[in-house]
Amino acid sequence: MAKFHVKNFFEIPDRQLFVMAGSVTEGEIVAGMYAQIQVSPMMDMAARIHSIEFARREGGEDVCLCFQSKPRTLQVWRGLSVSDKTLEVTTDVGD
């Protein structure tokens, strides 16, 4: 199992992507894997990583996990509280 520390998150509406920027803290992460995200204290979801990109920022570079986001599900993504959290990333939804 891999782990990813989220520093920030943002949308790229014209590409229909929701992006979590941060760093891989354990293991290896590739497109097609699933990030385990806590939506609320009672509910978790597994989101499939569409692509992995890189973003330059002052002082370094972040790894960006990109998730496809349809307009209907964007509301859920906007409500997530994932900044400064570490997510588990698995090869399958059930891992």
Protein Blocks (a to p, Z undefined) as FASTA:
>chain_A
ZZdddfbdcddfknopacdddddfehjddehiacdddfbfkbccddddfbdcddddehia
cddddddddfklmmmmmmpcfehiacdddfbfkZZ
